[in-house]
Amino acid sequence: MSVLEAKPQEYVCGSSLPTGPEELLVTARKVWLGKTTLVARALPDRAIRMIGAWCFLDHYGPEDVSDAPGMQVPAHPHTGLQTVSWLVEGEVEHRDSLGTQAMVTPGTLNIMTAGHGIVHSEISPVDKPPTLHGLQLWVALPDDVRESAPRFDRYTDLPIIERPGVRGQVLIGEIDGVRSPAISFSPLVGADLTLEPGTAVDLVTDPAHEHGVFVVSGEVTTGGVVAATTDQLIYLGTGRGAVTVAAGDAGARVLLLGGEPFAEEIVMWWNFIGRTHEEVAAFRAQWEHRDGAAGTERFPPVITRAERVMEAPVMPTVPLKPRPRRPPERQPPPSEGGR
Ligand code: MN
């Protein structure tokens, strides 16, 4: 997954930390991913930039791709983050500059740790299933590991969490006593939960973490009074030893996300995470000159240089500074350049 807007915003995230429980409803904004796929982007949001180290959340589909190309994201670079790919339906082929060629399928977790630098493409296979539906999240890497060697990890046997009225898989970290083996570099949690109609579940969570509940489908109530529907995120702040999620009459599928508040200030632009505007600009320049020695060192080709490649957009001169966490009024969504 990649940011494909013509003029992506530069976000400064972190540094303003939550101070306790809160309830804030965020509605994902619709962003075109190329010409074919419309995605709902819940993170980063003007009001809530991150949940723990989770810094990016795209939800795409369900989309009928039987007469459409499906996902067509050509080779593009990443730095300083992990991509977490999670499909609900369909198939997407992942290729990267480590030589990985992996089919992303429902229930299989694929985590690409960019570290120092990586290049990948995400393309629907020609003989794909008729429906494409999935999520991609990014996790910011802490400073001490963000220049580490890139790697790709795949988990085909994630632990099942099953409670009365609720079934799901723990993607990362531990929720209600169920722990995933997936690789993470900061205290983090993520779970995909399906709730039967009208059920409510209390899940034990770490009060030191901040949490959020993203609605993939259906309608839920959580935290207290806030109700949310598909493509909405309920941000819950920190200080909760349990999170209650209740489904509406049609049931619901949610992604429960959490993590230790990310105290480092990061700069996020296009597909890069750095610590300063200048550092991100240097990543961009190395991507532009990827055939040169310095560019190739950070961004080797995916399979061959013949692979279709995405050019970097122009960088803005003014970054979006973090907003104070309070007052928690919903901010208007940023305007998307180049729609
Ligand atoms: Mn990507």
py3Dmol code that shows the C-alpha trace and the ligand (Angstrom):
import py3Dmol

protein = """\
ATOM      1  CA  MET A   1       0.000   0.000   0.000  1.00  0.00           C
ATOM      2  CA  SER A   2       1.171   3.455  -0.778  1.00  0.00           C
ATOM      3  CA  VAL A   3       0.061   7.027  -0.501  1.00  0.00           C
ATOM      4  CA  LEU A   4      -0.975   7.917  -4.050  1.00  0.00           C
ATOM      5  CA  GLU A   5      -2.300  11.419  -3.601  1.00  0.00           C
ATOM      6  CA  ALA A   6      -0.755  14.007  -5.930  1.00  0.00           C
ATOM      7  CA  LYS A   7       0.090  16.318  -3.028  1.00  0.00           C
ATOM      8  CA  PRO A   8       0.237  14.268   0.177  1.00  0.00           C
ATOM      9  CA  GLN A   9       0.325  16.075   3.488  1.00  0.00           C
ATOM     10  CA  GLU A  10       3.374  15.937   5.684  1.00  0.00           C
ATOM     11  CA  TYR A  11       2.367  14.957   9.208  1.00  0.00           C
ATOM     12  CA  VAL A  12       4.279  15.543  12.402  1.00  0.00           C
ATOM     13  CA  CYS A  13       3.074  12.876  14.850  1.00  0.00           C
ATOM     14  CA  GLY A  14       3.744  11.818  18.402  1.00  0.00           C
ATOM     15  CA  SER A  15       5.029  14.156  21.088  1.00  0.00           C
ATOM     16  CA  SER A  16       1.561  15.134  22.375  1.00  0.00           C
ATOM     17  CA  LEU A  17       0.600  12.217  24.569  1.00  0.00           C
ATOM     18  CA  PRO A  18      -2.808  11.125  25.875  1.00  0.00           C
ATOM     19  CA  THR A  19      -3.496  11.633  29.563  1.00  0.00           C
ATOM     20  CA  GLY A  20      -6.307   9.182  30.253  1.00  0.00           C
ATOM     21  CA  PRO A  21      -9.571   7.787  28.953  1.00  0.00           C
ATOM     22  CA  GLU A  22     -11.393   9.771  26.313  1.00  0.00           C
ATOM     23  CA  GLU A  23     -13.891   9.027  23.575  1.00  0.00           C
ATOM     24  CA  LEU A  24     -13.410  10.597  20.206  1.00  0.00           C
ATOM     25  CA  LEU A  25     -15.160   9.571  17.024  1.00  0.00           C
ATOM     26  CA  VAL A  26     -13.084   9.767  13.854  1.00  0.00           C
ATOM     27  CA  THR A  27     -14.611   9.199  10.412  1.00  0.00           C
ATOM     28  CA  ALA A  28     -12.135   7.856   7.873  1.00  0.00           C
ATOM     29  CA  ARG A  29     -11.704  10.071   4.826  1.00  0.00           C
ATOM     30  CA  LYS A  30     -12.032   8.640   1.336  1.00  0.00           C
ATOM     31  CA  VAL A  31      -8.838   8.686  -0.697  1.00  0.00           C
ATOM     32  CA  TRP A  32      -8.234   7.339  -4.193  1.00  0.00           C
ATOM     33  CA  LEU A  33      -5.553   4.694  -4.373  1.00  0.00           C
ATOM     34  CA  GLY A  34      -4.630   4.993  -8.022  1.00  0.00           C
ATOM     35  CA  LYS A  35      -7.487   5.244 -10.490  1.00  0.00           C
ATOM     36  CA  THR A  36      -9.302   2.104  -9.450  1.00  0.00           C
ATOM     37  CA  THR A  37      -9.486   1.697  -5.677  1.00  0.00           C
ATOM     38  CA  LEU A  38     -11.162   4.023  -3.185  1.00  0.00           C
ATOM     39  CA  VAL A  39      -9.880   3.570   0.348  1.00  0.00           C
ATOM     40  CA  ALA A  40     -11.076   4.817   3.719  1.00  0.00           C
ATOM     41  CA  ARG A  41      -8.107   6.278   5.605  1.00  0.00           C
ATOM     42  CA  ALA A  42      -8.688   6.530   9.357  1.00  0.00           C
ATOM     43  CA  LEU A  43      -5.079   7.252  10.357  1.00  0.00           C
ATOM     44  CA  PRO A  44      -3.389   9.633  10.369  1.00  0.00           C
ATOM     45  CA  ASP A  45      -6.289  11.938  11.160  1.00  0.00           C
ATOM     46  CA  ARG A  46      -6.083  15.631  12.029  1.00  0.00           C
ATOM     47  CA  ALA A  47      -7.281  14.925  15.557  1.00  0.00           C
ATOM     48  CA  ILE A  48      -5.705  11.506  16.128  1.00  0.00           C
ATOM     49  CA  ARG A  49      -2.398  10.885  14.413  1.00  0.00           C
ATOM     50  CA  MET A  50      -1.446   7.590  16.032  1.00  0.00           C
ATOM     51  CA  ILE A  51      -2.643   4.836  18.372  1.00  0.00           C
ATOM     52  CA  GLY A  52       0.531   3.584  20.004  1.00  0.00           C
ATOM     53  CA  ALA A  53       2.927   3.089  17.095  1.00  0.00           C
ATOM     54  CA  TRP A  54       0.025   2.463  14.670  1.00  0.00           C
ATOM     55  CA  CYS A  55       0.293   5.465  12.361  1.00  0.00           C
ATOM     56  CA  PHE A  56      -1.644   4.560   9.208  1.00  0.00           C
ATOM     57  CA  LEU A  57      -4.892   2.699   8.634  1.00  0.00           C
ATOM     58  CA  ASP A  58      -6.421   2.110   5.194  1.00  0.00           C
ATOM     59  CA  HIS A  59      -9.595   0.069   4.694  1.00  0.00           C
ATOM     60  CA  TYR A  60     -10.454  -0.883   1.114  1.00  0.00           C
ATOM     61  CA  GLY A  61     -13.480  -2.686  -0.267  1.00  0.00           C
ATOM     62  CA  PRO A  62     -15.455  -4.835  -0.280  1.00  0.00           C
ATOM     63  CA  GLU A  63     -15.166  -4.160  -4.003  1.00  0.00           C
ATOM     64  CA  ASP A  64     -16.267  -6.282  -6.960  1.00  0.00           C
ATOM     65  CA  VAL A  65     -13.080  -6.691  -8.961  1.00  0.00           C
ATOM     66  CA  SER A  66     -14.287  -9.420 -11.315  1.00  0.00           C
ATOM     67  CA  ASP A  67     -14.172  -6.954 -14.230  1.00  0.00           C
ATOM     68  CA  ALA A  68     -11.583  -4.613 -12.739  1.00  0.00           C
ATOM     69  CA  PRO A  69      -7.812  -4.789 -12.243  1.00  0.00           C
ATOM     70  CA  GLY A  70      -8.128  -4.754  -8.448  1.00  0.00           C
ATOM     71  CA  MET A  71      -5.113  -3.519  -6.523  1.00  0.00           C
ATOM     72  CA  GLN A  72      -2.473  -2.012  -8.778  1.00  0.00           C
ATOM     73  CA  VAL A  73       0.216  -0.449  -6.607  1.00  0.00           C
ATOM     74  CA  PRO A  74       3.546  -0.484  -8.484  1.00  0.00           C
ATOM     75  CA  ALA A  75       6.970  -0.558  -6.841  1.00  0.00           C
ATOM     76  CA  HIS A  76       7.458   2.140  -4.217  1.00  0.00           C
ATOM     77  CA  PRO A  77       9.795   2.681  -1.273  1.00  0.00           C
ATOM     78  CA  HIS A  78       9.324   2.747   2.503  1.00  0.00           C
ATOM     79  CA  THR A  79      11.556   3.758   5.406  1.00  0.00           C
ATOM     80  CA  GLY A  80      11.236   3.666   9.191  1.00  0.00           C
ATOM     81  CA  LEU A  81       7.982   1.695   9.373  1.00  0.00           C
ATOM     82  CA  GLN A  82       6.349  -1.711   9.170  1.00  0.00           C
ATOM     83  CA  THR A  83       3.490  -2.434   6.790  1.00  0.00           C
ATOM     84  CA  VAL A  84       0.884  -4.819   8.197  1.00  0.00           C
ATOM     85  CA  SER A  85      -1.274  -6.356   5.452  1.00  0.00           C
ATOM     86  CA  TRP A  86      -4.526  -8.043   6.416  1.00  0.00           C
ATOM     87  CA  LEU A  87      -7.050  -9.273   3.882  1.00  0.00           C
ATOM     88  CA  VAL A  88     -10.716 -10.000   4.585  1.00  0.00           C
ATOM     89  CA  GLU A  89     -11.394 -11.302   1.056  1.00  0.00           C
ATOM     90  CA  GLY A  90      -9.403 -11.637  -2.139  1.00  0.00           C
ATOM     91  CA  GLU A  91      -5.726 -11.991  -3.030  1.00  0.00           C
ATOM     92  CA  VAL A  92      -2.878  -9.541  -3.531  1.00  0.00           C
ATOM     93  CA  GLU A  93       0.632 -10.446  -4.605  1.00  0.00           C
ATOM     94  CA  HIS A  94       3.415  -8.784  -2.632  1.00  0.00           C
ATOM     95  CA  ARG A  95       6.907  -8.483  -4.131  1.00  0.00           C
ATOM     96  CA  ASP A  96       9.806  -6.701  -2.488  1.00  0.00           C
ATOM     97  CA  SER A  97      13.457  -5.809  -2.883  1.00  0.00           C
ATOM     98  CA  LEU A  98      14.485  -8.638  -0.531  1.00  0.00           C
ATOM     99  CA  GLY A  99      13.295 -11.011  -3.245  1.00  0.00           C
ATOM    100  CA  THR A 100      10.084 -11.893  -1.405  1.00  0.00           C
ATOM    101  CA  GLN A 101       7.170 -12.973  -3.552  1.00  0.00           C
ATOM    102  CA  ALA A 102       4.158 -13.727  -1.351  1.00  0.00           C
ATOM    103  CA  MET A 103       0.432 -14.063  -1.944  1.00  0.00           C
ATOM    104  CA  VAL A 104      -1.458 -12.135   0.716  1.00  0.00           C
ATOM    105  CA  THR A 105      -4.624 -14.110   1.509  1.00  0.00           C
ATOM    106  CA  PRO A 106      -7.336 -13.793   4.185  1.00  0.00           C
ATOM    107  CA  GLY A 107      -6.233 -14.855   7.655  1.00  0.00           C
ATOM    108  CA  THR A 108      -2.527 -14.683   6.831  1.00  0.00           C
ATOM    109  CA  LEU A 109      -0.633 -11.800   8.380  1.00  0.00           C
ATOM    110  CA  ASN A 110       2.151 -10.253   6.332  1.00  0.00           C
ATOM    111  CA  ILE A 111       4.473  -7.796   8.046  1.00  0.00           C
ATOM    112  CA  MET A 112       7.113  -5.981   6.063  1.00  0.00           C
ATOM    113  CA  THR A 113       9.665  -4.194   8.219  1.00  0.00           C
ATOM    114  CA  ALA A 114      11.151  -1.453   6.059  1.00  0.00           C
ATOM    115  CA  GLY A 115      13.829  -0.374   8.545  1.00  0.00           C
ATOM    116  CA  HIS A 116      16.622   1.360   6.607  1.00  0.00           C
ATOM    117  CA  GLY A 117      14.756   1.014   3.318  1.00  0.00           C
ATOM    118  CA  ILE A 118      12.761  -1.369   1.168  1.00  0.00           C
ATOM    119  CA  VAL A 119      10.819  -1.314  -2.105  1.00  0.00           C
ATOM    120  CA  HIS A 120       7.680  -3.321  -2.778  1.00  0.00           C
ATOM    121  CA  SER A 121       4.721  -3.686  -5.113  1.00  0.00           C
ATOM    122  CA  GLU A 122       1.197  -4.928  -4.398  1.00  0.00           C
ATOM    123  CA  ILE A 123      -0.699  -6.247  -7.400  1.00  0.00           C
ATOM    124  CA  SER A 124      -3.893  -8.295  -7.685  1.00  0.00           C
ATOM    125  CA  PRO A 125      -3.200 -11.501  -9.617  1.00  0.00           C
ATOM    126  CA  VAL A 126      -4.902 -11.936 -12.979  1.00  0.00           C
ATOM    127  CA  ASP A 127      -6.923 -14.951 -11.774  1.00  0.00           C
ATOM    128  CA  LYS A 128      -8.025 -13.201  -8.577  1.00  0.00           C
ATOM    129  CA  PRO A 129     -11.183 -13.920  -6.560  1.00  0.00           C
ATOM    130  CA  PRO A 130     -14.144 -11.617  -7.433  1.00  0.00           C
ATOM    131  CA  THR A 131     -14.072  -9.573  -4.221  1.00  0.00           C
ATOM    132  CA  LEU A 132     -11.258  -7.464  -2.809  1.00  0.00           C
ATOM    133  CA  HIS A 133     -11.564  -6.394   0.824  1.00  0.00           C
ATOM    134  CA  GLY A 134      -8.781  -5.665   3.250  1.00  0.00           C
ATOM    135  CA  LEU A 135      -6.815  -3.423   5.519  1.00  0.00           C
ATOM    136  CA  GLN A 136      -3.325  -2.107   5.573  1.00  0.00           C
ATOM    137  CA  LEU A 137      -1.770  -0.557   8.607  1.00  0.00           C
ATOM    138  CA  TRP A 138       1.619   0.964   9.216  1.00  0.00           C
ATOM    139  CA  VAL A 139       3.590   0.860  12.444  1.00  0.00           C
ATOM    140  CA  ALA A 140       6.235   3.493  13.180  1.00  0.00           C
ATOM    141  CA  LEU A 141       9.601   2.031  14.189  1.00  0.00           C
ATOM    142  CA  PRO A 142      11.306   3.423  17.293  1.00  0.00           C
ATOM    143  CA  ASP A 143      14.487   5.397  16.690  1.00  0.00           C
ATOM    144  CA  ASP A 144      16.848   2.635  17.837  1.00  0.00           C
ATOM    145  CA  VAL A 145      15.626   0.149  15.206  1.00  0.00           C
ATOM    146  CA  ARG A 146      14.447   2.322  12.345  1.00  0.00           C
ATOM    147  CA  GLU A 147      17.770   2.005  10.494  1.00  0.00           C
ATOM    148  CA  SER A 148      17.841  -1.796  10.914  1.00  0.00           C
ATOM    149  CA  ALA A 149      17.936  -4.190   7.949  1.00  0.00           C
ATOM    150  CA  PRO A 150      14.617  -4.724   6.180  1.00  0.00           C
ATOM    151  CA  ARG A 151      12.769  -8.022   6.643  1.00  0.00           C
ATOM    152  CA  PHE A 152       9.538  -9.734   5.681  1.00  0.00           C
ATOM    153  CA  ASP A 153       7.587 -11.946   8.095  1.00  0.00           C
ATOM    154  CA  ARG A 154       4.546 -14.048   7.397  1.00  0.00           C
ATOM    155  CA  TYR A 155       2.216 -15.681   9.937  1.00  0.00           C
ATOM    156  CA  THR A 156      -0.191 -18.334   8.725  1.00  0.00           C
ATOM    157  CA  ASP A 157      -1.324 -19.621  12.111  1.00  0.00           C
ATOM    158  CA  LEU A 158      -2.349 -16.671  14.264  1.00  0.00           C
ATOM    159  CA  PRO A 159      -3.954 -17.406  17.643  1.00  0.00           C
ATOM    160  CA  ILE A 160      -7.753 -17.485  17.774  1.00  0.00           C
ATOM    161  CA  ILE A 161      -9.578 -15.491  20.397  1.00  0.00           C
ATOM    162  CA  GLU A 162     -13.001 -16.867  21.224  1.00  0.00           C
ATOM    163  CA  ARG A 163     -15.417 -15.504  23.823  1.00  0.00           C
ATOM    164  CA  PRO A 164     -19.221 -15.814  24.033  1.00  0.00           C
ATOM    165  CA  GLY A 165     -20.568 -14.000  20.969  1.00  0.00           C
ATOM    166  CA  VAL A 166     -17.121 -13.068  19.679  1.00  0.00           C
ATOM    167  CA  ARG A 167     -14.511 -14.770  17.538  1.00  0.00           C
ATOM    168  CA  GLY A 168     -11.379 -13.430  15.961  1.00  0.00           C
ATOM    169  CA  GLN A 169      -7.625 -13.490  15.577  1.00  0.00           C
ATOM    170  CA  VAL A 170      -4.955 -11.672  17.503  1.00  0.00           C
ATOM    171  CA  LEU A 171      -2.639 -10.094  14.957  1.00  0.00           C
ATOM    172  CA  ILE A 172      -0.043  -8.476  17.180  1.00  0.00           C
ATOM    173  CA  GLY A 173       0.549  -8.346  20.922  1.00  0.00           C
ATOM    174  CA  GLU A 174      -1.747  -9.673  23.610  1.00  0.00           C
ATOM    175  CA  ILE A 175      -5.459  -9.123  24.126  1.00  0.00           C
ATOM    176  CA  ASP A 176      -7.505 -10.721  26.914  1.00  0.00           C
ATOM    177  CA  GLY A 177      -4.729 -13.213  27.583  1.00  0.00           C
ATOM    178  CA  VAL A 178      -4.247 -14.334  23.962  1.00  0.00           C
ATOM    179  CA  ARG A 179      -0.815 -13.510  22.512  1.00  0.00           C
ATOM    180  CA  SER A 180       0.307 -13.313  18.877  1.00  0.00           C
ATOM    181  CA  PRO A 181       3.875 -14.290  17.916  1.00  0.00           C
ATOM    182  CA  ALA A 182       4.060 -11.482  15.332  1.00  0.00           C
ATOM    183  CA  ILE A 183       7.111  -9.233  15.328  1.00  0.00           C
ATOM    184  CA  SER A 184       6.818  -5.762  16.834  1.00  0.00           C
ATOM    185  CA  PHE A 185       9.331  -3.277  18.136  1.00  0.00           C
ATOM    186  CA  SER A 186       7.163  -1.387  20.630  1.00  0.00           C
ATOM    187  CA  PRO A 187       4.347  -2.482  22.971  1.00  0.00           C
ATOM    188  CA  LEU A 188       1.477  -2.920  20.535  1.00  0.00           C
ATOM    189  CA  VAL A 189      -1.784  -4.791  20.145  1.00  0.00           C
ATOM    190  CA  GLY A 190      -4.082  -5.524  17.223  1.00  0.00           C
ATOM    191  CA  ALA A 191      -6.990  -7.946  16.873  1.00  0.00           C
ATOM    192  CA  ASP A 192      -9.639  -8.647  14.237  1.00  0.00           C
ATOM    193  CA  LEU A 193     -12.902  -9.463  16.029  1.00  0.00           C
ATOM    194  CA  THR A 194     -16.286 -10.549  14.690  1.00  0.00           C
ATOM    195  CA  LEU A 195     -19.216  -9.952  17.049  1.00  0.00           C
ATOM    196  CA  GLU A 196     -22.545 -11.698  16.750  1.00  0.00           C
ATOM    197  CA  PRO A 197     -25.642  -9.464  16.579  1.00  0.00           C
ATOM    198  CA  GLY A 198     -26.480  -7.799  19.867  1.00  0.00           C
ATOM    199  CA  THR A 199     -23.517  -9.178  21.791  1.00  0.00           C
ATOM    200  CA  ALA A 200     -21.119  -7.284  24.006  1.00  0.00           C
ATOM    201  CA  VAL A 201     -17.649  -8.349  25.073  1.00  0.00           C
ATOM    202  CA  ASP A 202     -15.257  -7.099  27.748  1.00  0.00           C
ATOM    203  CA  LEU A 203     -11.636  -7.560  26.774  1.00  0.00           C
ATOM    204  CA  VAL A 204      -8.787  -7.165  29.222  1.00  0.00           C
ATOM    205  CA  THR A 205      -6.421  -4.466  27.994  1.00  0.00           C
ATOM    206  CA  ASP A 206      -3.265  -2.795  29.262  1.00  0.00           C
ATOM    207  CA  PRO A 207      -4.187   0.511  30.956  1.00  0.00           C
ATOM    208  CA  ALA A 208      -0.784   1.917  29.965  1.00  0.00           C
ATOM    209  CA  HIS A 209      -1.801   1.584  26.303  1.00  0.00           C
ATOM    210  CA  GLU A 210      -4.037   3.866  24.293  1.00  0.00           C
ATOM    211  CA  HIS A 211      -6.736   2.066  22.323  1.00  0.00           C
ATOM    212  CA  GLY A 212      -9.055   2.503  19.405  1.00  0.00           C
ATOM    213  CA  VAL A 213     -11.797   0.439  17.769  1.00  0.00           C
ATOM    214  CA  PHE A 214     -12.086   0.653  13.975  1.00  0.00           C
ATOM    215  CA  VAL A 215     -15.344  -0.615  12.454  1.00  0.00           C
ATOM    216  CA  VAL A 216     -14.766  -2.801   9.373  1.00  0.00           C
ATOM    217  CA  SER A 217     -18.483  -3.605   9.035  1.00  0.00           C
ATOM    218  CA  GLY A 218     -21.664  -3.285  11.060  1.00  0.00           C
ATOM    219  CA  GLU A 219     -22.252  -1.008  14.007  1.00  0.00           C
ATOM    220  CA  VAL A 220     -20.688  -0.963  17.464  1.00  0.00           C
ATOM    221  CA  THR A 221     -20.830   0.890  20.727  1.00  0.00           C
ATOM    222  CA  THR A 222     -17.744   1.054  22.853  1.00  0.00           C
ATOM    223  CA  GLY A 223     -16.223   2.919  25.730  1.00  0.00           C
ATOM    224  CA  GLY A 224     -19.597   4.139  26.891  1.00  0.00           C
ATOM    225  CA  VAL A 225     -21.909   6.113  24.708  1.00  0.00           C
ATOM    226  CA  VAL A 226     -20.165   6.478  21.384  1.00  0.00           C
ATOM    227  CA  ALA A 227     -21.676   4.484  18.520  1.00  0.00           C
ATOM    228  CA  ALA A 228     -19.778   3.960  15.305  1.00  0.00           C
ATOM    229  CA  THR A 229     -20.395   2.390  11.936  1.00  0.00           C
ATOM    230  CA  THR A 230     -18.285   1.162   9.003  1.00  0.00           C
ATOM    231  CA  ASP A 231     -15.149   3.260   8.448  1.00  0.00           C
ATOM    232  CA  GLN A 232     -15.379   5.022  11.793  1.00  0.00           C
ATOM    233  CA  LEU A 233     -12.819   4.776  14.552  1.00  0.00           C
ATOM    234  CA  ILE A 234     -13.561   5.269  18.218  1.00  0.00           C
ATOM    235  CA  TYR A 235     -10.440   6.546  19.940  1.00  0.00           C
ATOM    236  CA  LEU A 236     -10.426   5.616  23.625  1.00  0.00           C
ATOM    237  CA  GLY A 237      -7.257   7.160  25.067  1.00  0.00           C
ATOM    238  CA  THR A 238      -5.278   5.444  27.835  1.00  0.00           C
ATOM    239  CA  GLY A 239      -6.134   4.198  31.327  1.00  0.00           C
ATOM    240  CA  ARG A 240      -8.514   1.363  30.508  1.00  0.00           C
ATOM    241  CA  GLY A 241      -7.966  -2.066  32.031  1.00  0.00           C
ATOM    242  CA  ALA A 242     -10.763  -3.371  29.837  1.00  0.00           C
ATOM    243  CA  VAL A 243     -12.436  -2.314  26.631  1.00  0.00           C
ATOM    244  CA  THR A 244     -16.112  -3.115  26.086  1.00  0.00           C
ATOM    245  CA  VAL A 245     -17.330  -3.541  22.531  1.00  0.00           C
ATOM    246  CA  ALA A 246     -21.030  -4.095  21.806  1.00  0.00           C
ATOM    247  CA  ALA A 247     -22.432  -4.973  18.383  1.00  0.00           C
ATOM    248  CA  GLY A 248     -25.656  -3.671  16.868  1.00  0.00           C
ATOM    249  CA  ASP A 249     -28.466  -5.837  15.518  1.00  0.00           C
ATOM    250  CA  ALA A 250     -26.520  -6.760  12.393  1.00  0.00           C
ATOM    251  CA  GLY A 251     -23.372  -7.804  14.252  1.00  0.00           C
ATOM    252  CA  ALA A 252     -20.012  -6.203  13.561  1.00  0.00           C
ATOM    253  CA  ARG A 253     -16.430  -6.777  12.553  1.00  0.00           C
ATOM    254  CA  VAL A 254     -13.858  -4.533  14.218  1.00  0.00           C
ATOM    255  CA  LEU A 255     -10.156  -4.027  14.473  1.00  0.00           C
ATOM    256  CA  LEU A 256      -9.123  -3.373  18.050  1.00  0.00           C
ATOM    257  CA  LEU A 257      -5.868  -1.439  18.075  1.00  0.00           C
ATOM    258  CA  GLY A 258      -3.684  -0.370  20.954  1.00  0.00           C
ATOM    259  CA  GLY A 259      -0.196   0.416  22.035  1.00  0.00           C
ATOM    260  CA  GLU A 260       2.026   2.335  24.363  1.00  0.00           C
ATOM    261  CA  PRO A 261       1.754   6.008  23.371  1.00  0.00           C
ATOM    262  CA  PHE A 262       4.580   6.717  20.924  1.00  0.00           C
ATOM    263  CA  ALA A 263       6.649   9.381  22.626  1.00  0.00           C
ATOM    264  CA  GLU A 264       9.031  10.141  19.765  1.00  0.00           C
ATOM    265  CA  GLU A 265       8.085  12.870  17.354  1.00  0.00           C
ATOM    266  CA  ILE A 266       8.023  11.488  13.828  1.00  0.00           C
ATOM    267  CA  VAL A 267       7.670  13.113  10.439  1.00  0.00           C
ATOM    268  CA  MET A 268       5.508  11.161   8.027  1.00  0.00           C
ATOM    269  CA  TRP A 269       5.251  12.015   4.345  1.00  0.00           C
ATOM    270  CA  TRP A 270       4.278   9.878   1.346  1.00  0.00           C
ATOM    271  CA  ASN A 271       5.715   6.435   2.135  1.00  0.00           C
ATOM    272  CA  PHE A 272       8.496   7.566   4.423  1.00  0.00           C
ATOM    273  CA  ILE A 273       8.825   8.031   8.152  1.00  0.00           C
ATOM    274  CA  GLY A 274      11.763  10.046   9.418  1.00  0.00           C
ATOM    275  CA  ARG A 275      12.455  12.427  12.238  1.00  0.00           C
ATOM    276  CA  THR A 276      12.841  15.704  10.329  1.00  0.00           C
ATOM    277  CA  HIS A 277      11.570  17.265   7.113  1.00  0.00           C
ATOM    278  CA  GLU A 278      15.139  17.310   5.808  1.00  0.00           C
ATOM    279  CA  GLU A 279      15.632  13.600   6.462  1.00  0.00           C
ATOM    280  CA  VAL A 280      12.421  12.744   4.605  1.00  0.00           C
ATOM    281  CA  ALA A 281      13.479  15.038   1.741  1.00  0.00           C
ATOM    282  CA  ALA A 282      16.760  13.085   1.572  1.00  0.00           C
ATOM    283  CA  PHE A 283      14.842   9.768   1.370  1.00  0.00           C
ATOM    284  CA  ARG A 284      12.837  11.253  -1.491  1.00  0.00           C
ATOM    285  CA  ALA A 285      16.013  12.349  -3.298  1.00  0.00           C
ATOM    286  CA  GLN A 286      17.534   8.868  -2.883  1.00  0.00           C
ATOM    287  CA  TRP A 287      14.366   7.334  -4.350  1.00  0.00           C
ATOM    288  CA  GLU A 288      14.550   9.751  -7.289  1.00  0.00           C
ATOM    289  CA  HIS A 289      18.178   8.693  -7.835  1.00  0.00           C
ATOM    290  CA  ARG A 290      17.565   4.992  -7.147  1.00  0.00           C
ATOM    291  CA  ASP A 291      19.791   3.994 -10.063  1.00  0.00           C
ATOM    292  CA  GLY A 292      22.744   5.763  -8.403  1.00  0.00           C
ATOM    293  CA  ALA A 293      24.904   4.158  -5.717  1.00  0.00           C
ATOM    294  CA  ALA A 294      23.325   5.851  -2.680  1.00  0.00           C
ATOM    295  CA  GLY A 295      19.816   5.316  -4.023  1.00  0.00           C
ATOM    296  CA  THR A 296      20.396   1.652  -4.833  1.00  0.00           C
ATOM    297  CA  GLU A 297      21.932   1.045  -1.401  1.00  0.00           C
ATOM    298  CA  ARG A 298      18.720   2.149   0.353  1.00  0.00           C
ATOM    299  CA  PHE A 299      16.210   1.224  -2.332  1.00  0.00           C
ATOM    300  CA  PRO A 300      17.222  -1.859  -4.350  1.00  0.00           C
ATOM    301  CA  PRO A 301      14.939  -2.960  -7.187  1.00  0.00           C
ATOM    302  CA  VAL A 302      11.977  -5.301  -6.787  1.00  0.00           C
ATOM    303  CA  ILE A 303      12.996  -8.373  -8.815  1.00  0.00           C
ATOM    304  CA  THR A 304      14.392  -6.179 -11.635  1.00  0.00           C
ATOM    305  CA  ARG A 305      14.563  -2.511 -12.557  1.00  0.00           C
ATOM    306  CA  ALA A 306      12.063  -3.391 -15.295  1.00  0.00           C
ATOM    307  CA  GLU A 307       9.272  -3.465 -12.706  1.00  0.00           C
ATOM    308  CA  ARG A 308       6.782  -0.603 -13.015  1.00  0.00           C
ATOM    309  CA  VAL A 309       7.754   2.060 -10.494  1.00  0.00           C
ATOM    310  CA  MET A 310       5.961   4.894  -8.705  1.00  0.00           C
ATOM    311  CA  GLU A 311       7.517   8.344  -8.800  1.00  0.00           C
ATOM    312  CA  ALA A 312       7.551  10.427  -5.616  1.00  0.00           C
ATOM    313  CA  PRO A 313       5.222  13.439  -5.502  1.00  0.00           C
ATOM    314  CA  VAL A 314       6.456  16.953  -4.748  1.00  0.00           C
ATOM    315  CA  MET A 315       7.061  17.649  -1.057  1.00  0.00           C
ATOM    316  CA  PRO A 316       5.058  20.363   0.698  1.00  0.00           C
ATOM    317  CA  THR A 317       6.978  23.161   2.354  1.00  0.00           C
ATOM    318  CA  VAL A 318       4.697  23.365   5.374  1.00  0.00           C
ATOM    319  CA  PRO A 319       4.284  20.274   7.552  1.00  0.00           C
ATOM    320  CA  LEU A 320       1.100  19.656   9.542  1.00  0.00           C
ATOM    321  CA  LYS A 321       2.129  20.175  13.157  1.00  0.00           C
ATOM    322  CA  PRO A 322       0.610  18.011  15.868  1.00  0.00           C
ATOM    323  CA  ARG A 323      -2.552  19.399  17.403  1.00  0.00           C
ATOM    324  CA  PRO A 324      -3.142  19.508  21.104  1.00  0.00           C
ATOM    325  CA  ARG A 325      -5.100  16.468  22.253  1.00  0.00           C
ATOM    326  CA  ARG A 326      -7.733  18.652  23.893  1.00  0.00           C
ATOM    327  CA  PRO A 327     -10.318  19.922  23.276  1.00  0.00           C
ATOM    328  CA  PRO A 328     -11.328  16.646  21.603  1.00  0.00           C
ATOM    329  CA  GLU A 329     -13.680  18.182  19.085  1.00  0.00           C
ATOM    330  CA  ARG A 330     -13.690  16.605  15.678  1.00  0.00           C
ATOM    331  CA  GLN A 331     -11.502  18.601  13.321  1.00  0.00           C
ATOM    332  CA  PRO A 332     -12.621  19.015   9.712  1.00  0.00           C
ATOM    333  CA  PRO A 333     -10.886  16.536   7.408  1.00  0.00           C
ATOM    334  CA  PRO A 334      -7.887  17.873   5.503  1.00  0.00           C
ATOM    335  CA  SER A 335      -8.485  18.612   1.859  1.00  0.00           C
ATOM    336  CA  GLU A 336      -7.005  15.973  -0.378  1.00  0.00           C
ATOM    337  CA  GLY A 337      -4.877  17.467  -3.103  1.00  0.00           C
ATOM    338  CA  GLY A 338      -5.148  16.195  -6.644  1.00  0.00           C
ATOM    339  CA  ARG A 339      -8.280  14.079  -6.394  1.00  0.00           C
TER     340      ARG A 339
END
"""
ligand_1 = """\
1
MN
Mn 3.602 0.145 0.479
"""
view = py3Dmol.view(width=600, height=400)
view.addModel(protein, "pdb")
view.setStyle({"model": 0}, {"cartoon": {"style": "trace"}})
view.addModel(ligand_1, "xyz")
view.setStyle({"model": 1}, {"stick": {}})
view.zoomTo()
view.show()
